[in-house]
């Protein structure tokens, strides 16, 4: 007979731990989402791989068909988030987003 935490002849109970330990998570506030894109500014952010301009063009047409007065900030303004200077580009991204006054972003990355 084997004895476990649950009693005699019961299935054993094991504690499971992650080999990497706990990863602390900072709470990040969620920004409110716009209820409409009419009159909003949308930024296109891209990693300069695959077909970002094709994706952005298709998204732009879909948005323009549904909403009026939408303004766009093209990916060239933000820079290549994956290229040679990506560290600098990503460090400046939040300031550029704020400076451009965008309300939403479409981020296209190649996979």
C-alpha positions in Angstrom: 0.0 0.0 0.0 1.2 3.5 -0.8 0.3 6.5 1.3 -0.2 9.9 -0.4 -1.4 13.4 0.6 -4.9 12.3 -0.2 -4.9 9.0 1.8 -4.1 5.4 1.3 -4.0 4.0 -2.3 -5.1 7.4 -3.8 -3.4 8.8 -6.9 -0.3 10.8 -6.0 -0.5 14.6 -6.2 2.5 16.4 -7.6 3.3 20.1 -7.4 4.3 21.6 -10.8 6.6 24.5 -11.1 7.9 26.4 -14.1 11.6 25.7 -14.7 12.1 29.4 -15.6 10.4 30.7 -12.5 7.7 33.3 -12.2 7.7 36.2 -14.7 6.5 39.4 -13.0 3.9 41.2 -15.0 3.4 45.0 -14.7 -0.2 46.1 -15.1 -0.6 48.1 -18.2 -3.7 50.3 -18.5 -5.8 49.7 -21.5 -6.6 52.7 -23.6 -10.3 53.1 -24.6 -11.0 52.0 -28.1 -12.6 54.4 -30.5 -16.3 53.6 -31.2 -15.9 54.9 -34.7 -13.0 55.6 -37.0 -14.7 58.7 -38.6 -12.5 61.7 -38.2 -9.7 59.7 -36.6 -6.0 59.4 -37.5 -4.6 56.0 -38.1 -0.9 55.2 -38.2 0.6 52.4 -40.3 3.6 50.7 -38.6 5.6 48.1 -40.5 8.7 45.9 -40.3 9.6 46.4 -44.0 9.2 42.7 -44.7 6.8 40.9 -47.0 3.8 43.0 -48.3 3.1 45.7 -45.9 2.1 48.3 -48.5 -0.3 45.8 -50.0 -1.9 45.2 -46.6 -2.0 48.9 -45.8 -3.6 49.7 -49.1 -6.3 47.1 -48.6 -7.0 48.2 -45.0 -7.1 51.9 -46.1 -9.8 51.0 -48.8 -11.9 49.0 -46.3 -11.8 51.8 -43.7 -12.5 54.5 -46.3 -15.5 52.6 -47.5 -17.0 52.6 -44.0 -15.8 55.8 -42.3 -15.4 59.4 -43.4 -12.7 61.9 -42.7 -10.0 59.3 -41.8 -6.5 60.6 -41.9 -3.5 58.3 -42.3 0.1 58.5 -41.2 2.2 56.2 -43.5 4.8 53.7 -42.3 7.7 55.8 -43.6 7.0 58.4 -40.8 7.6 55.8 -38.1 10.5 53.9 -39.7 11.5 50.3 -40.0 10.7 48.5 -36.7 12.8 45.5 -37.7 15.8 46.8 -39.7 19.3 47.9 -39.0 18.2 50.9 -36.8 15.2 49.2 -35.2 16.4 49.8 -31.6 16.4 53.6 -32.2 13.2 53.4 -34.2 11.4 51.5 -31.4 12.8 53.9 -28.7 11.3 56.8 -30.7 8.0 55.1 -31.6 5.9 56.3 -28.6 7.0 59.9 -29.1 6.2 59.7 -32.8 2.8 58.2 -32.1 2.0 61.0 -29.7 3.4 63.6 -32.0 1.3 62.4 -34.9 -1.8 62.3 -32.8 -2.9 58.9 -34.0 -6.0 57.4 -32.5 -5.3 53.8 -33.7 -2.6 51.9 -35.4 -2.3 49.1 -37.9 0.9 47.2 -37.4 2.0 44.8 -40.1 4.8 42.4 -39.5 6.0 39.6 -41.7 5.6 36.1 -40.5 
